[in-house]
Amino acid sequence: MKRVLTAVILIPIVIVVLFRAPLWLFTLLVLGVALLAAREYFDIAEKTGFRPFRAIGYLLLMSEFGVLAVFSFYRDSHLEVRDVGLLMGFGLFALFLIPLAVPFILLTVGMRRDPLSQMLPDAATSFLVYPYIGASLVCLPLLQVFPGGATYLLFSMLIVWAGDIAALYIGRAIGNRKLAPRVSPGKTREGATASIFAACGVGLLLFHFLHGVQHFLTKAHLADVSVSVFDPSTRVPQPWKVLIFAVCINVAAQLGDLVESALKRGAGLKDSGDLLPGHGGILDRIDALLFALPVALIFYIAGGMIRYFS
């Protein structure tokens, strides 16, 4: 009951924030989630026997989102083209410089570890928070700023959630063949298969009624009519493209779930935290999205999805 109640409360809040929050506020909210998830990740790492550099890890995440916050602040400012170019150049340089510089910083600080055999694993564990949590969650504000990005994110999340629900209930009902018993004894092959079919079904429905969904969002004052209404003459993606998209999102989400389960099992933990009643911790709720969001970003930019949401 707690699990259902928490979901009923959180999902509408997520949707409203996704569509109505300005970019700077949305970025800060996602950063808050990233910091909470990072805390749980570091807790798991410590239970496993590592001693991560928490302060450096938090600063690493904050610097990553800080670059986006600067972009969001100046995005609508009346800057000259040259200034915008310099700002973008600085931002891209910072995003590439941070992951290049931090390993050297962590290794240098790690020399203080006793015994020295902990230097490398502690530094590596600390750095992993950047790609695992930071680079994944930063896809949220990156996608939100694109045309129709909020709707695309909603579709991606619904596909992930549909697969998660199907895996849970179908797996409990008819599952008898373990998917990865060493990592997550409760997951079954039947549940994983049902998850893929559910993701494909929901994906086909969402994209088939893409214009209707956008019209509803506009009437509900969620989507901005000036930038988000789809042209009725615009074709929706062909079913085979939607199926490829849904399968890739679902497989990535299931891998994300398994990876987090492996981390917890290695640390001897059932949940990553107890912040959300009935759901465990923040990391327990976003584990699938951490793997699915980069895939969604790749499909949007390189896979041609942008043409259907702009």
Backbone as numpy.savetxt, mean C-alpha at the origin, in Angstrom:
# Nx Ny Nz CAx CAy CAz Cx Cy Cz
-17.20 -10.39 15.64 -18.03 -9.18 15.64 -17.16 -7.93 15.64
-16.08 -7.94 16.45 -15.18 -6.80 16.49 -14.55 -6.55 15.13
-14.22 -7.64 14.42 -13.59 -7.52 13.11 -14.52 -6.81 12.13
-15.80 -7.22 12.12 -16.78 -6.63 11.20 -17.04 -5.17 11.57
-17.20 -4.89 12.86 -17.48 -3.53 13.32 -16.34 -2.58 12.97
-15.12 -3.03 13.18 -13.96 -2.20 12.84 -13.93 -1.89 11.36
-14.21 -2.91 10.52 -14.21 -2.71 9.08 -15.32 -1.74 8.66
-16.50 -1.87 9.26 -17.63 -0.99 8.93 -17.30 0.46 9.24
-16.53 0.69 10.30 -16.17 2.05 10.68 -15.03 2.59 9.81
-14.03 1.75 9.56 -12.83 2.23 8.88 -13.01 2.44 7.38
-13.73 1.54 6.70 -13.83 1.62 5.23 -14.44 2.93 4.76
-15.58 3.40 5.33 -16.10 4.70 4.89 -15.12 5.85 5.14
-14.40 5.79 6.27 -13.42 6.84 6.56 -12.32 6.84 5.51
-11.84 5.65 5.14 -10.80 5.53 4.12 -11.28 6.12 2.80
-12.52 5.82 2.41 -13.05 6.31 1.13 -13.17 7.83 1.13
-13.70 8.40 2.22 -13.85 9.86 2.29 -12.48 10.54 2.23
-11.53 10.03 3.01 -10.18 10.62 3.00 -9.55 10.49 1.63
-9.74 9.36 0.99 -9.15 9.09 -0.32 -9.60 10.11 -1.36
-10.89 10.48 -1.30 -11.45 11.36 -2.33 -11.46 12.84 -1.94
-11.64 13.13 -0.66 -11.87 14.52 -0.28 -10.68 15.20 0.39
-9.75 14.45 0.92 -8.61 15.07 1.60 -7.68 15.71 0.57
-7.23 16.95 0.82 -6.23 17.54 -0.07 -4.94 16.72 -0.02
-4.14 16.88 -1.04 -2.95 16.03 -1.17 -2.03 16.15 0.03
-1.84 17.36 0.54 -0.91 17.52 1.67 -1.42 16.77 2.91
-2.75 16.86 3.14 -3.32 16.16 4.30 -3.30 14.65 4.08
-3.62 14.22 2.87 -3.60 12.79 2.55 -2.20 12.23 2.75
-1.19 12.99 2.32 0.20 12.55 2.47 0.57 12.41 3.95
0.15 13.38 4.77 0.44 13.32 6.20 -0.25 12.14 6.87
-1.50 11.87 6.47 -2.23 10.74 7.04 -1.57 9.41 6.67
-1.15 9.30 5.43 -0.46 8.07 5.00 0.87 7.94 5.74
1.55 9.06 5.95 2.79 9.02 6.73 2.53 8.51 8.14
1.41 8.95 8.74 1.06 8.46 10.08 0.88 6.95 10.09
0.19 6.43 9.08 0.01 4.98 8.96 1.37 4.30 8.78
2.22 4.90 7.94 3.55 4.32 7.70 4.37 4.25 8.97
4.30 5.29 9.80 5.07 5.30 11.05 4.55 4.26 12.03
3.22 4.10 12.10 2.65 3.08 12.97 3.04 1.68 12.49
2.98 1.48 11.17 3.38 0.19 10.61 4.86 -0.08 10.84
5.68 0.98 10.73 7.12 0.83 10.96 7.40 0.44 12.40
6.66 1.03 13.33 6.84 0.67 14.74 6.56 -0.81 14.94
5.48 -1.32 14.35 5.16 -2.74 14.48 6.21 -3.61 13.79
6.71 -3.14 12.65 7.77 -3.88 11.95 9.02 -3.97 12.82
9.39 -2.87 13.45 10.57 -2.88 14.32 10.33 -3.76 15.55
9.09 -3.78 16.05 8.77 -4.68 17.17 8.98 -6.14 16.77
8.51 -6.47 15.56 8.70 -7.84 15.06 10.19 -8.15 14.91
10.94 -7.19 14.38 12.38 -7.39 14.20 13.07 -7.64 15.54
12.68 -6.89 16.57 13.30 -7.08 17.88 12.93 -8.42 18.48
11.68 -8.86 18.27 11.27 -10.18 18.75 12.04 -11.28 18.04
12.48 -11.01 16.82 13.24 -12.00 16.05 14.69 -12.06 16.51
15.13 -11.03 17.22 16.50 -11.03 17.72 17.36 -9.92 17.19
16.80 -9.03 16.34 17.57 -7.92 15.80 17.36 -6.67 16.66
18.23 -5.69 16.46 18.10 -4.42 17.17 18.13 -3.29 16.15
17.00 -3.03 15.51 16.97 -2.02 14.45 17.20 -0.62 14.99
17.68 0.26 14.12 17.86 1.67 14.46 16.54 2.38 14.21
15.72 2.44 15.23 14.36 2.97 15.06 14.37 4.44 14.63
15.15 5.26 15.29 15.13 6.69 15.00 15.50 6.96 13.54
16.54 6.30 13.06 16.94 6.50 11.67 15.86 5.98 10.73
15.22 4.87 11.09 14.15 4.34 10.26 12.97 5.29 10.16
12.59 5.89 11.27 11.48 6.85 11.26 11.86 8.09 10.44
13.08 8.58 10.62 13.53 9.74 9.84 13.56 9.43 8.36
13.92 8.20 8.02 13.96 7.78 6.63 12.57 7.87 6.00
11.56 7.38 6.73 10.19 7.46 6.23 9.72 8.91 6.13
10.01 9.70 7.15 9.57 11.08 7.16 10.20 11.88 6.03
11.45 11.62 5.73 12.11 12.33 4.63 11.51 11.95 3.29
11.14 10.68 3.15 10.54 10.23 1.90 9.20 10.92 1.66
8.36 10.96 2.67 7.07 11.62 2.54 7.22 13.14 2.56
8.29 13.63 3.17 8.52 15.07 3.19 8.72 15.63 1.80
9.39 14.89 0.94 9.58 15.33 -0.44 8.23 15.48 -1.13
7.33 14.53 -0.90 6.00 14.62 -1.50 5.21 15.79 -0.90
5.40 16.05 0.39 4.70 17.17 1.02 5.12 18.49 0.38
6.40 18.62 0.05 6.87 19.84 -0.62 6.22 19.97 -1.99
6.14 18.86 -2.71 5.48 18.88 -4.01 4.03 19.31 -3.88
3.33 18.74 -2.90 1.91 19.05 -2.74 1.70 20.51 -2.36
2.67 21.10 -1.62 2.53 22.50 -1.20 2.71 23.45 -2.38
3.65 23.11 -3.26 3.95 24.00 -4.37 3.24 23.61 -5.67
2.49 22.52 -5.65 1.88 22.02 -6.88 0.96 23.06 -7.52
0.14 23.70 -6.70 -0.82 24.66 -7.21 -0.36 26.10 -7.05
0.90 26.29 -6.66 1.43 27.64 -6.52 1.76 28.21 -7.89
1.77 29.51 -7.98 2.05 30.18 -9.25 3.56 30.34 -9.39
4.18 29.25 -9.74 5.63 29.27 -9.93 5.97 29.34 -11.41
7.13 29.91 -11.70 7.59 29.93 -13.08 8.02 28.52 -13.47
8.04 28.29 -14.79 8.39 26.96 -15.31 9.76 26.54 -14.82
10.69 27.51 -14.79 12.04 27.18 -14.35 12.05 26.74 -12.89
11.25 27.42 -12.05 11.19 27.07 -10.63 10.58 25.69 -10.44
9.53 25.39 -11.20 8.90 24.07 -11.11 9.89 22.99 -11.52
10.65 23.26 -12.58 11.65 22.29 -13.03 12.72 22.04 -11.98
13.18 23.12 -11.34 14.17 22.97 -10.28 13.61 22.19 -9.10
12.35 22.48 -8.75 11.72 21.79 -7.63 11.58 20.30 -7.91
11.13 19.97 -9.12 10.99 18.57 -9.49 12.35 17.88 -9.53
13.35 18.59 -10.04 14.69 18.01 -10.08 15.22 17.73 -8.69
15.00 18.67 -7.76 15.42 18.48 -6.38 14.69 17.31 -5.75
13.38 17.21 -6.00 12.59 16.12 -5.41 13.05 14.76 -5.89
13.25 14.63 -7.19 13.71 13.35 -7.74 15.09 13.01 -7.22
15.96 14.04 -7.14 17.31 13.81 -6.61 17.25 13.33 -5.17
16.36 13.96 -4.37 16.24 13.58 -2.97 15.72 12.15 -2.83
14.71 11.78 -3.64 14.14 10.45 -3.55 15.17 9.37 -3.91
16.08 9.69 -4.83 17.11 8.72 -5.18 18.29 8.77 -4.21
18.57 9.97 -3.68 19.72 10.12 -2.79 19.49 9.44 -1.45
18.26 9.51 -0.95 17.96 8.97 0.38 18.30 7.48 0.47
17.75 6.63 -0.43 18.09 5.20 -0.30 19.54 4.88 -0.60
20.22 5.76 -1.33 21.64 5.53 -1.61 22.51 5.90 -0.41
22.13 6.94 0.30 22.97 7.42 1.40 22.73 6.67 2.70
21.48 6.27 2.96 21.13 5.69 4.25 21.89 4.40 4.56
22.08 3.48 3.60 22.85 2.26 3.96 24.23 2.57 4.51
24.89 3.58 3.95 26.22 3.94 4.45 26.13 4.51 5.87
25.09 5.30 6.12 24.89 5.85 7.46 24.63 4.73 8.46
23.76 3.79 8.08 23.42 2.69 8.97 24.63 1.81 9.26
25.43 1.54 8.25 26.61 0.71 8.46 27.63 1.42 9.35
27.74 2.74 9.17 28.66 3.50 10.01 28.20 3.49 11.47
26.92 3.75 11.69 26.37 3.72 13.05 26.45 2.31 13.62
26.30 1.31 12.74 26.31 -0.08 13.17 27.63 -0.54 13.76
28.69 0.20 13.50 29.99 -0.18 14.06 29.99 -0.12 15.59
28.99 0.57 16.16 28.90 0.66 17.62 28.22 -0.58 18.21
27.70 -1.46 17.37 27.01 -2.64 17.87 27.99 -3.60 18.55
27.52 -4.20 19.60 28.32 -5.19 20.32 27.42 -6.41 20.57
27.73 -7.55 20.00 28.92 -7.88 19.21 28.83 -7.32 17.79
29.97 -7.23 17.13 30.02 -6.70 15.77 29.29 -7.58 14.76
29.02 -8.82 15.15 28.27 -9.69 14.23 26.85 -9.19 14.01
26.37 -8.30 14.88 25.03 -7.73 14.73 25.01 -6.50 13.83
26.17 -6.02 13.46 26.25 -4.79 12.67 25.48 -4.92 11.36
25.79 -5.93 10.58 25.18 -6.07 9.26 23.69 -6.39 9.34
23.25 -7.39 10.12 21.82 -7.68 10.15 20.99 -6.53 10.73
21.50 -5.81 11.71 20.75 -4.69 12.28 20.62 -3.56 11.27
21.69 -3.28 10.54 21.64 -2.23 9.52 20.69 -2.62 8.39
20.77 -3.88 7.94 19.91 -4.33 6.85 18.44 -4.34 7.27
18.17 -4.78 8.50 16.80 -4.79 9.01 16.24 -3.38 9.09
17.05 -2.44 9.51 16.62 -1.05 9.62 16.31 -0.46 8.24
17.15 -0.76 7.27 16.96 -0.19 5.93 15.73 -0.76 5.25
15.37 -1.99 5.56 14.26 -2.66 4.87 12.93 -1.93 5.07
12.84 -1.10 6.11 11.60 -0.37 6.34 11.33 0.60 5.18
12.37 1.05 4.50 12.20 2.01 3.39 11.46 1.39 2.22
11.96 0.28 1.63 11.21 -0.28 0.50 9.94 -1.01 0.92
9.98 -1.71 2.06 8.85 -2.56 2.46 7.62 -1.73 2.84
7.83 -0.67 3.60 6.71 0.14 4.06 6.67 1.50 3.36
7.79 2.22 3.38 7.81 3.57 2.83 7.53 3.63 1.34
8.33 2.91 0.54 8.16 2.97 -0.91 6.82 2.41 -1.36
6.26 1.49 -0.58 4.95 0.93 -0.93 3.83 1.93 -0.64
3.81 2.49 0.57 2.74 3.40 0.94 2.84 4.74 0.24
4.02 5.12 -0.20 4.15 6.38 -0.92 3.43 6.31 -2.27
3.11 5.10 -2.71 2.33 4.94 -3.94 0.92 5.53 -3.79
0.41 5.60 -2.56 -0.94 6.15 -2.34 -1.02 7.62 -2.74
-0.21 8.52 -2.14 -0.28 9.91 -2.59 0.19 10.11 -4.02
1.11 9.27 -4.49 1.56 9.38 -5.88 0.41 9.11 -6.84
-0.40 8.10 -6.54 -1.53 7.78 -7.40 -2.68 8.76 -7.23
-2.88 9.23 -6.00 -4.00 10.14 -5.77 -3.88 11.42 -6.59
-2.66 11.87 -6.85 -2.46 13.14 -7.55 -2.72 13.00 -9.05
-2.70 11.77 -9.58 -2.96 11.57 -11.00 -4.44 11.74 -11.31
-4.78 12.04 -12.58 -6.20 12.14 -12.96 -6.94 10.83 -12.67
-8.04 10.94 -11.93 -8.81 9.75 -11.59 -8.09 8.80 -10.67
-7.00 9.26 -10.06 -6.19 8.37 -9.22 -6.93 7.83 -8.02
-7.80 8.66 -7.42 -8.54 8.20 -6.24 -9.47 7.05 -6.61
-10.15 7.17 -7.75 -11.04 6.08 -8.19 -10.24 4.82 -8.50
-9.10 5.00 -9.13 -8.24 3.86 -9.45 -7.75 3.17 -8.18
-7.38 3.96 -7.18 -6.96 3.39 -5.89 -8.11 2.64 -5.24
-9.31 3.22 -5.30 -10.48 2.54 -4.72 -10.71 1.20 -5.40
-10.63 1.17 -6.72 -10.79 -0.09 -7.46 -9.73 -1.10 -7.02
-8.49 -0.66 -6.92 -7.40 -1.57 -6.54 -7.62 -2.13 -5.14
-8.04 -1.27 -4.21 -8.30 -1.71 -2.84 -9.47 -2.69 -2.79
-10.53 -2.41 -3.52 -11.69 -3.30 -3.53 -11.32 -4.67 -4.08
-10.45 -4.70 -5.08 -10.00 -5.98 -5.63 -9.19 -6.75 -4.58
-8.33 -6.04 -3.86 -7.54 -6.68 -2.80 -8.45 -7.19 -1.69
-9.39 -6.35 -1.25 -10.28 -6.73 -0.15 -11.19 -7.89 -0.55
-11.68 -7.90 -1.79 -12.54 -9.00 -2.25 -11.78 -10.32 -2.21
-10.53 -10.29 -2.66 -9.72 -11.51 -2.62 -9.45 -11.96 -1.20
-9.21 -11.02 -0.30 -8.94 -11.34 1.10 -10.16 -11.98 1.76
-11.34 -11.41 1.50 -12.58 -11.94 2.09 -12.87 -13.35 1.56
-12.70 -13.53 0.25 -12.96 -14.84 -0.35 -12.01 -15.89 0.20
-10.73 -15.53 0.33 -9.75 -16.48 0.85 -10.09 -16.88 2.28
-10.56 -15.92 3.08 -10.87 -16.20 4.48 -12.06 -17.14 4.61
-13.17 -16.81 3.98 -14.40 -17.56 4.21 -14.48 -18.84 3.38
-14.02 -18.80 2.14 -14.01 -20.03 1.34 -12.99 -21.00 1.88
-11.85 -20.47 2.31 -10.82 -21.33 2.89 -11.31 -22.02 4.15
-12.05 -21.29 4.99 -12.60 -21.90 6.20 -13.67 -22.93 5.88
-14.44 -22.67 4.83 -15.58 -23.53 4.52 -15.17 -24.85 3.85
-14.29 -24.76 2.85 -13.98 -25.97 2.07 -12.49 -26.25 1.97
-11.68 -25.41 2.56 -10.23 -25.59 2.41 -9.71 -26.77 3.22
-8.94 -27.64 2.57 -8.33 -28.76 3.29 -6.88 -29.02 2.85
-6.43 -28.30 1.85 -5.04 -28.45 1.39 -4.27 -27.18 1.77
-3.25 -27.34 2.59 -2.49 -26.20 3.08 -1.72 -25.53 1.94
-1.74 -24.18 1.95 -1.00 -23.42 0.93 0.46 -23.30 1.29
0.75 -22.87 2.51 2.13 -22.70 2.98 2.14 -22.99 4.48
2.08 -24.27 4.87 1.93 -24.63 6.29 3.06 -24.12 7.18
4.27 -24.02 6.64 5.40 -23.56 7.45 5.29 -22.06 7.75
4.65 -21.34 6.84 4.53 -19.88 6.98 3.22 -19.47 7.63
2.11 -20.02 7.11 0.78 -19.66 7.61 -0.12 -20.89 7.54
-0.21 -21.65 8.61 -0.96 -22.91 8.60 -2.44 -22.73 8.28
-3.01 -21.56 8.49 -4.43 -21.37 8.27 -4.81 -21.14 6.82
-3.86 -20.83 5.96 -4.16 -20.54 4.56 -4.19 -21.83 3.75
-5.17 -21.91 2.84 -5.34 -23.12 2.03 -5.27 -22.78 0.55
-5.03 -23.81 -0.24 -5.00 -23.63 -1.69 -6.38 -23.28 -2.23
-7.40 -23.87 -1.62 -8.76 -23.55 -2.05 -9.08 -22.08 -1.79
-8.64 -21.58 -0.64 -8.85 -20.17 -0.33 -8.10 -19.26 -1.28
-6.86 -19.64 -1.62 -6.06 -18.83 -2.54 -6.69 -18.80 -3.93
-7.21 -19.95 -4.36 -7.87 -20.00 -5.66 -9.14 -19.16 -5.67
-9.93 -19.28 -4.59 -11.15 -18.47 -4.48 -10.80 -16.99 -4.46
-9.68 -16.63 -3.85 -9.25 -15.25 -3.80 -9.00 -14.69 -5.20
-8.35 -15.49 -6.04 -8.08 -15.05 -7.41 -9.38 -14.87 -8.19
-10.29 -15.83 -8.07 -11.56 -15.73 -8.78 -12.38 -14.54 -8.30
-12.38 -14.30 -6.99 -13.13 -13.16 -6.45 -12.54 -11.84 -6.95
-11.22 -11.74 -6.96 -10.57 -10.53 -7.45 -10.90 -10.28 -8.91
-10.88 -11.33 -9.71 -11.21 -11.19 -11.13 -12.66 -10.78 -11.32
-13.57 -11.40 -10.56 -14.98 -11.07 -10.68 -15.27 -9.64 -10.29
-14.72 -9.20 -9.17 -14.93 -7.82 -8.72 -14.28 -6.84 -9.70
-13.10 -7.19 -10.20 -12.43 -6.32 -11.17 -13.25 -6.15 -12.44
-13.80 -7.23 -12.96 -14.62 -7.15 -14.16 -15.86 -6.29 -13.93
-16.50 -6.47 -12.78 -17.70 -5.68 -12.46 -17.37 -4.19 -12.33
-16.30 -3.89 -11.61 -15.94 -2.49 -11.39 -15.63 -1.78 -12.70
-14.83 -2.41 -13.55 -14.45 -1.75 -14.79 -15.60 -1.74 -15.80
-16.47 -2.73 -15.75 -17.64 -2.74 -16.64 -18.57 -1.57 -16.33
-18.73 -1.29 -15.04 -19.59 -0.19 -14.62 -18.77 1.04 -14.21
-17.62 1.21 -14.85 -16.70 2.26 -14.49 -17.35 3.64 -14.55
-18.08 3.93 -15.62 -18.73 5.24 -15.75 -19.83 5.41 -14.71
-20.57 4.36 -14.45 -21.62 4.43 -13.44 -21.07 4.67 -12.05
-19.95 4.02 -11.74 -19.32 4.23 -10.44 -18.87 5.67 -10.29
-18.25 6.20 -11.35 -17.79 7.58 -11.27 -18.96 8.56 -11.15
-20.06 8.27 -11.84 -21.25 9.11 -11.74 -21.79 9.09 -10.31
-21.82 7.91 -9.70 -22.28 7.80 -8.31 -21.37 8.57 -7.37
-20.06 8.46 -7.56 -19.11 9.17 -6.70 -19.28 10.68 -6.83
-19.58 11.13 -8.04 -19.79 12.55 -8.25 -21.07 13.02 -7.56
-22.15 12.25 -7.70 -23.41 12.60 -7.06 -23.28 12.59 -5.53
-22.40 11.73 -5.02 -22.17 11.65 -3.58 -21.19 12.71 -3.09
-20.77 13.60 -4.02 -19.84 14.70 -3.70 -18.49 14.18 -3.22
-18.12 13.02 -3.73 -16.79 12.50 -3.43 -15.81 12.84 -4.54
-16.15 12.46 -5.76 -15.29 12.79 -6.89 -15.53 14.22 -7.33
-14.48 14.89 -7.80 -14.57 16.26 -8.27 -15.03 16.26 -9.71
-16.19 16.83 -9.96 -16.77 16.79 -11.29 -15.89 17.48 -12.32
-15.09 18.43 -11.89 -14.28 19.19 -12.85 -13.11 18.40 -13.39
-12.66 17.38 -12.66 -11.47 16.67 -13.10 -11.67 15.17 -13.17
-12.76 14.64 -12.64 -12.84 13.20 -12.48 -13.95 12.53 -13.27
-14.84 13.30 -13.88 -15.93 12.66 -14.59 -15.41 12.04 -15.88
-15.77 10.81 -16.12 -15.33 10.13 -17.31 -16.15 10.56 -18.50
-15.52 10.67 -19.63 -16.24 10.92 -20.87 -16.98 9.64 -21.24
-18.32 9.69 -21.40 -19.08 8.47 -21.72 -18.61 7.78 -22.99
-17.94 8.53 -23.86 -17.46 7.92 -25.11 -16.17 7.14 -24.91
-15.54 7.32 -23.76 -14.29 6.60 -23.48 -14.57 5.12 -23.23
-13.85 4.28 -23.93 -14.06 2.85 -23.77 -13.48 2.37 -22.45
-14.11 1.35 -21.87 -13.55 0.72 -20.69 -12.53 -0.31 -21.15
-11.63 -0.74 -20.26 -10.62 -1.72 -20.66 -11.25 -3.03 -21.13
-10.58 -3.67 -22.05 -11.06 -4.97 -22.51 -10.98 -5.97 -21.35
-11.91 -6.94 -21.32 -11.95 -7.88 -20.18 -10.62 -8.59 -19.92
-9.91 -8.97 -20.98 -8.67 -9.70 -20.76 -7.61 -8.84 -20.07
-7.64 -7.52 -20.33 -6.72 -6.62 -19.65 -7.09 -6.50 -18.17
-8.39 -6.42 -17.91 -8.84 -6.34 -16.52 -8.45 -7.60 -15.76
-8.60 -8.76 -16.40 -8.25 -10.02 -15.75 -6.77 -10.09 -15.41
-5.91 -9.65 -16.34 -4.47 -9.64 -16.07 -4.17 -8.71 -14.90
-4.80 -7.54 -14.91 -4.61 -6.57 -13.83 -5.05 -7.16 -12.49
-6.25 -7.75 -12.46 -6.79 -8.29 -11.21 -5.95 -9.45 -10.69
-5.50 -10.32 -11.58 -4.68 -11.46 -11.16 -3.35 -10.98 -10.58
-2.72 -10.02 -11.25 -1.43 -9.52 -10.76 -1.59 -8.83 -9.40
-2.65 -8.02 -9.26 -2.90 -7.37 -7.98 -3.15 -8.40 -6.89
-3.95 -9.42 -7.22 -4.30 -10.44 -6.23 -3.09 -11.27 -5.82
-2.29 -11.70 -6.79 -1.11 -12.51 -6.47 -0.15 -11.70 -5.60
0.05 -10.43 -5.94 0.92 -9.58 -5.13 0.36 -9.44 -3.72
-0.96 -9.26 -3.61 -1.58 -9.11 -2.29 -1.41 -10.38 -1.46
-1.60 -11.54 -2.07 -1.45 -12.79 -1.33 0.01 -13.00 -0.90
0.95 -12.61 -1.74 2.36 -12.71 -1.36 2.66 -11.78 -0.19
2.08 -10.56 -0.23 2.28 -9.63 0.88 1.75 -10.19 2.18
0.60 -10.85 2.12 0.01 -11.47 3.30 0.91 -12.58 3.83
1.43 -13.41 2.93 2.30 -14.51 3.34 3.62 -14.01 3.93
4.18 -12.95 3.34 5.45 -12.41 3.84 5.28 -11.90 5.27
4.19 -11.16 5.51 3.98 -10.65 6.87 3.72 -11.78 7.84
3.02 -12.83 7.39 2.80 -13.99 8.24 4.12 -14.67 8.60
5.02 -14.74 7.61 6.33 -15.33 7.87 7.12 -14.51 8.88
7.05 -13.18 8.77 7.74 -12.31 9.72 7.22 -12.55 11.14
5.89 -12.59 11.28 5.30 -12.80 12.60 5.62 -14.18 13.15
5.54 -15.18 12.29 5.81 -16.56 12.74 7.26 -16.70 13.17
8.17 -16.03 12.46 9.58 -16.08 12.84 9.83 -15.41 14.18
8.96 -14.44 14.51 9.10 -13.73 15.79 8.27 -14.35 16.90
7.47 -15.38 16.56 6.61 -16.02 17.55 5.41 -15.19 17.94
4.91 -14.35 17.00 3.78 -13.48 17.27 2.56 -13.91 16.46
1.37 -13.69 17.02 0.13 -13.96 16.30 -0.31 -12.75 15.50
-0.19 -11.56 16.09 -0.54 -10.30 15.44 0.63 -9.35 15.53
0.68 -8.39 14.60 1.75 -7.40 14.64 1.52 -6.36 15.72
0.26 -6.24 16.19 -0.08 -5.29 17.23 -1.52 -5.49 17.66
-2.03 -4.57 18.46 -3.41 -4.68 18.94 -4.16 -3.36 18.80
-3.74 -2.54 17.84 -4.34 -1.22 17.68 -5.77 -1.29 17.17
-6.07 -2.26 16.28 -7.39 -2.37 15.67 -8.12 -3.57 16.26
-9.19 -3.37 17.00 -9.92 -4.50 17.61 -10.39 -5.51 16.57
-10.03 -6.77 16.79 -10.45 -7.82 15.88 -9.60 -7.96 14.65
-8.70 -7.00 14.41 -7.88 -7.02 13.21 -6.39 -7.11 13.52
-6.01 -6.95 14.76 -4.60 -6.96 15.10 -4.01 -5.57 14.97
-2.85 -5.49 14.33 -2.15 -4.22 14.18 -2.34 -3.61 12.81
-1.74 -2.44 12.62 -1.79 -1.76 11.33 -1.16 -2.62 10.24
-0.02 -3.21 10.56 0.69 -4.03 9.57 -0.15 -5.24 9.15
-0.97 -5.76 10.06 -1.84 -6.88 9.71 -2.89 -6.47 8.68
-3.30 -5.20 8.69 -4.35 -4.73 7.78 -3.80 -4.27 6.45
-2.55 -3.86 6.40 -2.02 -3.32 5.14 -0.99 -4.24 4.50
-0.78 -5.43 5.08 0.26 -6.31 4.55 0.05 -6.64 3.07
-1.21 -6.88 2.68 -1.49 -7.19 1.27 -1.28 -5.96 0.39
-1.67 -4.79 0.88 -1.52 -3.56 0.10 -0.05 -3.20 -0.12
0.81 -3.57 0.82 2.22 -3.22 0.69 2.84 -3.84 -0.56
2.35 -4.99 -0.96 2.83 -5.61 -2.19 1.97 -5.23 -3.40
0.68 -4.96 -3.17 -0.24 -4.69 -4.28 -0.11 -3.27 -4.82
0.18 -2.29 -3.96 0.23 -0.89 -4.40 1.31 -0.62 -5.44
2.54 -1.12 -5.29 3.52 -0.90 -6.36 3.08 -1.52 -7.69
2.41 -2.66 -7.63 1.89 -3.28 -8.86 0.82 -2.39 -9.49
-0.04 -1.82 -8.65 -1.08 -0.91 -9.15 -0.45 0.32 -9.81
0.60 0.86 -9.20 1.28 2.02 -9.77 1.90 1.69 -11.12
2.52 0.52 -11.22 3.14 0.09 -12.48 2.07 -0.05 -13.57
0.94 -0.66 -13.24 -0.14 -0.83 -14.22 -0.70 0.52 -14.64
-0.83 1.45 -13.71 -1.41 2.74 -14.04 -0.53 3.51 -15.01
0.78 3.50 -14.75 1.70 4.30 -15.57 2.15 3.55 -16.82
2.62 2.32 -16.64 3.21 1.58 -17.75 2.25 0.60 -18.41
1.17 0.24 -17.71 0.27 -0.77 -18.25 -0.91 -0.23 -19.00
-0.98 1.09 -19.18 -2.05 1.65 -19.99 -3.32 1.99 -19.26
-3.40 1.76 -17.93 -4.63 2.05 -17.19 -4.91 3.55 -17.13
-3.87 4.37 -17.27 -4.05 5.81 -17.15 -5.05 6.35 -18.16
-5.14 5.71 -19.33 -6.03 6.23 -20.38 -7.49 6.10 -19.98
-7.80 5.18 -19.07 -9.19 4.97 -18.66 -9.57 5.83 -17.47
-8.60 6.51 -16.86 -8.88 7.28 -15.66 -8.49 8.74 -15.82
-8.33 9.19 -17.04 -7.96 10.58 -17.27 -8.87 11.22 -18.30
